[in-house]
Amino acid sequence: MREPSPSAGPVRHSMDRAPLLEVSDLRKTFTRRGRATTALQGADLAIRHGETLALAGASGSGKTTLARCILRLIEPDSGVLRFDGIELAALHGTPLRKVRRRIQMVFQDPMAAFNPRSTIGRIIEDPLRVNDLVPRTERPAAVRHLLARVSLPADIVDRRPHEISGGQRQRVAIARAIATRPDLIVLDEPVSSLDVSVRAQILNLLMDLQDETGAAYLLISHDLAVVRAVARRVAVMDAGRIVESGESARVLVAPQAKATLAMVQAVPRLKIVV
């Protein structure tokens, strides 16, 4: 797998630009059967234009809840969500739909995100149609172009999700995500369910697409090998808070927070007996 691109480009990672996404003091509590569970306890992070920020942490640390709040799939109880200078919490209706076009998500399990009755062509066409991005007559060509960008054959359009492989489904999910030309893509454990060889292909595809489009990625992962491979910065979550953040090479080599240290120590190491 190739190394992540240097973060020095004038457009992709300009340090003098305001962050693309700013999250400040985000809080969320769920109540079920009269019992309250706090998922976010003042989470803070920032993502620069064109960069990949990894959000790491153990299961239950709040990673997915934070991602869903950013996407406005669930509403935070309090805190600030600012995307490209826009207060996300203040948006509703048409203004919210316009911003959502610029923030897309690739889920861990594409099957759960797809309509199983839809064809692959319809799945990719939907964001073009819903957001009125491409005239009806031009959509078949646009779908073929998106399939080509993720290295899938055009004849896959008439198949259904269960008729293709897991790696192909994830490529379809990526094609659908990039259809709206987003500025930010949230990747929720995008390769955790794939074979090792397919993981490398998908990660390389994501990095190539980032080079091509300049989109920023928020990569949610508990796999430190994936974090090292694609993200120059990492934020570590524990109990609903960001407990450590910085350059991946530094944080993962010399962790300061207990949660980060526990993740690093949990990585399997082979003991070779001669």
C-alpha positions as CSV (number, residue, x, y, z in Angstrom):
1,M,0.0,0.0,0.0
2,R,1.3,3.4,-0.9
3,E,2.1,6.1,1.7
4,P,-0.4,8.9,2.4
5,S,0.2,12.0,0.4
6,P,2.3,14.8,2.1
7,S,0.1,17.4,3.7
8,A,1.9,20.4,2.2
9,G,-0.2,21.3,-0.9
10,P,-1.5,24.8,-1.2
11,V,-5.1,23.7,-1.9
12,R,-5.4,20.3,-0.1
13,H,-3.9,21.2,3.2
14,S,-3.4,25.0,3.4
15,M,-2.7,25.7,7.1
16,D,-3.9,29.3,6.8
17,R,-7.4,28.3,5.9
18,A,-10.1,27.9,8.5
19,P,-10.9,24.2,9.1
20,L,-13.5,22.6,6.9
21,L,-15.2,21.0,9.9
22,E,-15.1,22.2,13.5
23,V,-16.8,20.3,16.3
24,S,-16.8,21.9,19.7
25,D,-18.1,20.6,23.1
26,L,-20.5,18.2,21.4
27,R,-22.8,16.3,23.8
28,K,-25.3,13.5,23.3
29,T,-27.2,11.4,25.8
30,F,-29.6,8.6,24.8
31,T,-32.5,7.5,27.0
32,R,-34.0,4.1,26.7
33,R,-36.5,2.6,29.1
34,G,-35.9,5.4,31.5
35,R,-32.2,4.8,31.6
36,A,-29.8,7.5,30.3
37,T,-26.5,6.7,28.5
38,T,-24.1,9.5,27.8
39,A,-22.4,8.9,24.4
40,L,-20.7,12.2,23.9
41,Q,-19.3,14.3,26.7
42,G,-17.9,17.4,25.1
43,A,-16.2,16.1,22.0
44,D,-13.9,18.5,20.1
45,L,-12.1,18.1,16.7
46,A,-11.3,19.9,13.5
47,I,-10.7,18.6,10.0
48,R,-8.7,20.6,7.5
49,H,-9.6,20.9,3.8
50,G,-8.3,17.9,1.9
51,E,-6.9,15.9,4.8
52,T,-7.6,12.6,6.3
53,L,-8.3,12.6,10.0
54,A,-8.6,9.2,11.7
55,L,-11.0,8.9,14.6
56,A,-9.9,5.9,16.7
57,G,-11.1,4.3,19.8
58,A,-12.5,1.2,21.3
59,S,-16.1,0.0,20.7
60,G,-18.5,2.2,22.6
61,S,-16.2,5.2,22.8
62,G,-18.6,7.4,20.9
63,K,-17.0,7.4,17.4
64,T,-20.1,6.5,15.4
65,T,-22.3,8.7,17.5
66,L,-20.0,11.6,16.7
67,A,-20.1,10.8,13.0
68,R,-23.9,10.6,12.9
69,C,-24.2,13.9,14.7
70,I,-21.9,15.5,12.1
71,L,-24.1,14.1,9.3
72,R,-27.2,15.3,11.2
73,L,-28.5,11.7,11.2
74,I,-29.1,12.3,14.9
75,E,-29.2,15.6,16.7
76,P,-26.7,16.5,19.4
77,D,-28.0,17.8,22.7
78,S,-25.6,20.7,22.7
79,G,-22.4,21.9,21.2
80,V,-21.2,23.5,18.0
81,L,-21.0,21.9,14.5
82,R,-19.5,24.2,11.9
83,F,-19.0,23.1,8.3
84,D,-17.1,25.5,6.0
85,G,-18.2,28.4,8.3
86,I,-21.9,27.3,8.4
87,E,-23.6,26.4,11.6
88,L,-25.0,23.0,10.8
89,A,-27.4,22.9,13.8
90,A,-29.2,26.0,12.5
91,L,-30.0,24.4,9.1
92,H,-33.3,22.8,8.1
93,G,-35.1,21.9,4.9
94,T,-33.5,23.0,1.7
95,P,-30.4,24.7,3.2
96,L,-29.7,21.5,5.1
97,R,-30.1,19.3,2.0
98,K,-27.7,21.6,0.1
99,V,-25.0,21.1,2.7
100,R,-25.7,17.4,3.0
101,R,-24.7,17.1,-0.6
102,R,-21.2,18.2,0.5
103,I,-20.9,15.7,3.3
104,Q,-21.3,12.0,2.4
105,M,-20.8,8.7,4.3
106,V,-19.5,5.3,3.4
107,F,-20.8,2.7,6.0
108,Q,-19.1,-0.3,7.4
109,D,-21.8,-2.6,5.9
110,P,-22.9,-1.4,2.5
111,M,-25.7,-4.0,2.5
112,A,-27.4,-2.2,5.4
113,A,-27.2,1.1,3.5
114,F,-28.5,-0.2,0.2
115,N,-32.0,-1.0,-0.8
116,P,-31.6,-4.8,-1.6
117,R,-34.2,-4.5,-4.4
118,S,-32.4,-1.7,-6.2
119,T,-30.0,-2.4,-9.0
120,I,-26.4,-1.1,-8.7
121,G,-27.2,1.4,-11.4
122,R,-30.1,2.8,-9.4
123,I,-28.1,2.9,-6.2
124,I,-25.5,5.1,-7.8
125,E,-28.0,7.2,-9.8
126,D,-30.1,8.1,-6.7
127,P,-27.9,10.9,-5.4
128,L,-27.7,12.4,-8.9
129,R,-31.5,12.3,-9.2
130,V,-32.4,13.4,-5.6
131,N,-30.0,16.4,-5.8
132,D,-30.9,17.2,-9.4
133,L,-27.2,17.1,-10.4
134,V,-27.5,15.5,-13.8
135,P,-30.3,15.6,-16.4
136,R,-32.2,12.4,-16.8
137,T,-30.9,11.6,-20.2
138,E,-27.3,12.0,-19.0
139,R,-27.6,9.9,-15.9
140,P,-26.7,6.5,-17.5
141,A,-23.4,7.9,-18.8
142,A,-22.8,9.6,-15.4
143,V,-23.3,6.2,-13.6
144,R,-20.9,4.5,-16.0
145,H,-18.3,7.2,-15.4
146,L,-18.6,6.8,-11.6
147,L,-18.3,3.0,-11.9
148,A,-15.1,3.5,-14.0
149,R,-13.7,5.8,-11.3
150,V,-14.0,3.0,-8.8
151,S,-12.7,0.3,-11.2
152,L,-16.0,-1.5,-11.7
153,P,-17.3,-2.7,-15.1
154,A,-20.3,-1.0,-16.7
155,D,-22.2,-4.2,-17.0
156,I,-22.6,-4.4,-13.2
157,V,-25.5,-1.8,-13.4
158,D,-28.3,-4.4,-13.7
159,R,-27.1,-6.6,-10.8
160,R,-28.4,-6.3,-7.2
161,P,-26.2,-5.9,-4.1
162,H,-26.4,-9.5,-3.1
163,E,-25.1,-10.6,-6.5
164,I,-21.7,-9.0,-6.2
165,S,-18.8,-9.4,-3.8
166,G,-18.1,-7.5,-0.6
167,G,-15.3,-5.6,-2.1
168,Q,-17.4,-4.7,-5.1
169,R,-20.2,-3.5,-2.8
170,Q,-17.8,-1.2,-1.0
171,R,-16.7,0.2,-4.3
172,V,-20.3,0.9,-5.2
173,A,-20.7,2.7,-1.8
174,I,-17.7,4.8,-2.6
175,A,-19.1,5.6,-6.1
176,R,-22.4,6.7,-4.6
177,A,-20.5,8.8,-2.0
178,I,-18.4,10.7,-4.6
179,A,-21.4,11.2,-7.0
180,T,-22.3,14.6,-5.3
181,R,-18.7,15.8,-5.4
182,P,-18.5,16.2,-1.6
183,D,-16.0,18.2,0.4
184,L,-16.0,15.7,3.2
185,I,-16.6,11.9,3.3
186,V,-17.1,10.1,6.6
187,L,-15.7,6.6,6.3
188,D,-17.1,4.4,9.1
189,E,-14.9,1.3,9.4
190,P,-14.9,1.1,5.5
191,V,-12.6,-2.0,5.3
192,S,-13.2,-3.9,8.5
193,S,-15.4,-6.5,7.0
194,L,-13.2,-7.2,4.0
195,D,-10.4,-9.7,3.3
196,V,-6.9,-8.4,3.8
197,S,-6.1,-8.3,0.1
198,V,-9.3,-6.4,-0.7
199,R,-8.7,-4.0,2.2
200,A,-5.5,-2.7,0.5
201,Q,-7.3,-2.3,-2.8
202,I,-10.1,-0.2,-1.2
203,L,-7.7,1.9,0.8
204,N,-5.6,2.7,-2.2
205,L,-8.7,3.5,-4.2
206,L,-9.8,6.0,-1.5
207,M,-6.3,7.6,-1.4
208,D,-6.3,7.9,-5.2
209,L,-9.8,9.5,-5.2
210,Q,-8.7,11.9,-2.5
211,D,-5.7,13.0,-4.7
212,E,-8.1,13.5,-7.6
213,T,-10.9,15.3,-5.9
214,G,-9.3,17.0,-2.9
215,A,-12.1,15.8,-0.5
216,A,-11.4,15.5,3.2
217,Y,-11.9,12.2,5.0
218,L,-13.0,11.5,8.5
219,L,-11.9,7.8,8.9
220,I,-13.5,6.0,11.8
221,S,-11.4,2.9,12.7
222,H,-10.2,0.8,15.6
223,D,-7.6,-0.7,13.3
224,L,-4.3,1.1,13.9
225,A,-2.7,-0.5,10.8
226,V,-5.3,1.3,8.7
227,V,-4.9,4.5,10.6
228,R,-1.1,4.4,10.1
229,A,-1.6,3.7,6.4
230,V,-3.9,6.5,5.4
231,A,-4.1,9.2,8.0
232,R,-1.5,11.7,9.0
233,R,-3.5,12.9,12.0
234,V,-5.4,10.9,14.5
235,A,-7.9,11.8,17.3
236,V,-8.5,9.1,19.9
237,M,-11.9,8.9,21.6
238,D,-12.7,7.4,25.0
239,A,-15.9,7.7,27.0
240,G,-17.3,10.3,24.6
241,R,-14.3,12.6,24.6
242,I,-11.3,13.2,22.5
243,V,-8.5,12.3,24.9
244,E,-5.5,12.6,22.5
245,S,-4.8,14.0,19.0
246,G,-1.9,14.8,16.8
247,E,0.3,13.5,14.0
248,S,-0.4,9.7,13.7
249,A,3.3,8.8,13.7
250,R,3.8,10.6,17.1
251,V,0.6,9.6,18.8
252,L,0.9,5.9,17.9
253,V,4.6,5.6,18.7
254,A,4.5,7.5,22.0
255,P,0.9,7.5,23.2
256,Q,0.1,9.8,26.2
257,A,-3.5,8.9,27.0
258,K,-4.4,5.6,28.7
259,A,-7.0,4.8,25.9
260,T,-4.4,5.2,23.2
261,L,-1.8,3.2,25.0
262,A,-4.3,0.4,25.5
263,M,-5.1,0.4,21.7
264,V,-1.4,0.2,20.8
265,Q,-0.7,-2.6,23.3
266,A,-3.7,-4.6,22.0
267,V,-2.2,-4.8,18.5
268,P,-1.2,-8.4,17.9
269,R,2.5,-9.1,17.6
270,L,4.0,-12.2,16.1
271,K,6.5,-14.1,18.2
272,I,8.8,-16.0,15.8
273,V,10.4,-19.1,17.3
274,V,13.6,-20.2,15.5
